[in-house]
Amino acid sequence: MSGVEVRGAAVERGEEVLTPEALDFVAGLQREFGGRRDELLKLRTQRRDEVVRTGQLDFLPETAQIRTGQWQVAPAPADLADRRVEITGPTERKMAINALNSGAKVWLADLEDANTPHWANVVSGQVNLRDAVRGTLQHTSPEGKEYRLREDGQAAVIVMRPRGWHLDERHVVVDGSPAVGALVDFGLYFFHNARELLSRGSGPYFYLPKLESHLEARLWNDVFVAAQTALGVPQGSIRATVLIETIPAAFEMDEILYELREHASGLNAGRWDYLFSMIKYFRDAGAGFVLPDRGVVSMTAPFMRAYTELLVRTCHARGAFAMGGMAAFVPSRRDPEVNEQALAKVRADKEREAGDGFDGSWVAHPDLVPICQEVFDSVLGERANQVDRLRDDVTVSAADLLDVASTPGAATEAGLRNNVSVALQYLAAWLGGNGAVAINNLMEDAATAEISRAQIWQWAHRSVQLEDGATVTPDLVRSVLDEELAAIRDAYGEAYDEQRFAQARTLFEQVALADEFADFLTLPAYELID
């Protein structure tokens, strides 16, 4: 472990995953690839500056031969051929067991947006994943209720999502510098579980978040090759599904799959992070890039429809899976009417995805698994997927992907208040160590806070006029903050944490009202946690 230092406090059973051999493996990845990660982050800034300067974002002319060429990704492993229902959630012990037992085909084990990177969460998440892979994961609640994995062989397949390239892990220091968070997450999981998964007929499968270019996908592919070589794991054992959740990545879907073609499994079409990226990228552009209330920007908005249809066409042309977005509804135990209306929307959304050719979709709660499965069953029947359904009827231009101006809806006071309230509640929970939070019957993660604060930043800096005629200014936002905090205090009662909400407010103002736009709110937020 020469040159490697763990600066985090002791975590229960942490010694099982933070072994000298595992840390040496992570350090090797950091030394080989950390510098390239740094250069690629600089390229992100340079590319956006170029887009701002020219006012153009388009498909890359230098990679046209990849888009027009005839090639396919590697065939899917048997246990990843059917992905009609995937459940997402953090690696907290009880939630992990419920997800694995939910009946979903895949569990997206989230070390990214649904996880606060407190050191305790980072380490315990790896411990829980190690147990889950071996079928030994169990939990006893304070009330004595026992949770164990199902034993019928129908537990969900694990697909782990590491942190994005932009985040560091300051508790693991290699040669005096913090390690890349993604390499820590990937490295620990791969080192401890790759061979075990293969011995059980599965494999090391990953979701890759926040990519902005095919060069970032190339970096991941090189990490995969190096990791498999170092541990003597057969090349091509890894499978990766990439989240297309940034606007520049939407212009490089073919190229991203091509770079990962020996390890690629598919692409996923999200929502909040994609909208967040659209605002972030074009925050200095004209009124045509100002979105209405985030709640009314559906997947049927013209620019979102173009993005999802292009994703299905691209994936199926390359033999890859097209995965749909998340249904975040958390059913109410007390209000059947709320459930009825929300579940109808969930069903309609999944019917759109299945009808468009998606091979599966995400849910955030076990109660939604049957609805999603029923919808995809009705389209797929006995087939595992519909990759053979080529969408040759789809033609999408750069203008279609950027047609934000055609989005129906308006900016409203209700939308402003909802952004403020949800962001405050989420940030308070995140700072306390919980990255997956049920708010207003929706399971929210960091992407919700990002789109909420980005939208307010855009409205305030462009002096957007609300539907009632009021103009959004920093002073108006601060006034709404006062009022929404008071409402939250009343609603929470004794559970209200004055200090934590004060901290959440300060952070929110920093990322929503500052002159300079923070690329990710999790960067300043990370400085506030252990």
Secondary structure, DSSP 8 states (H G I E B T S, - for coil): -TTEEE-S---TTGGGTS-HHHHHHHHHHHHHHHHHHHHHHHHHHHHHHHHHHHT-----GGGHHHHHS--------GGGS--SEEEEEE--HHHHHHHHTSS-SEEEEESSTTS---HHHHHHHHHHHHHHHHT--EEE-TT--EEE--SSS---EEEEE---TT-EEEEEEETTEEEEHHHHHHHHHHHHHHHHHHHTT---EEEE-S--SHHHHHHHHHHHHHHHHHHT--TT--EEEEEE-SHHHHTTHHHHHHHTTTTEEEEEE-SHHHHHHHHHHTTTS-GGG----GGG--TTSHHHHHHHHHHHHHHHHTT-EEEEEEE-B---SS-HHHHHHHHHHHHHHHHHHHHHT-SEEEESSGGGHHHHHHHHHHHHTT-S--TT---TT----HHHHT-GGG------HHHHHHHHHHHHHHHHHHHTT--SEEETTEEE-HHHHHHHHHHHHHHHHTT-B-TTS-B--HHHHHHHHHHHHHHHHHHHGGG--HHHHHHHHHHHHHHHHSSS--S-THHHHHTT--
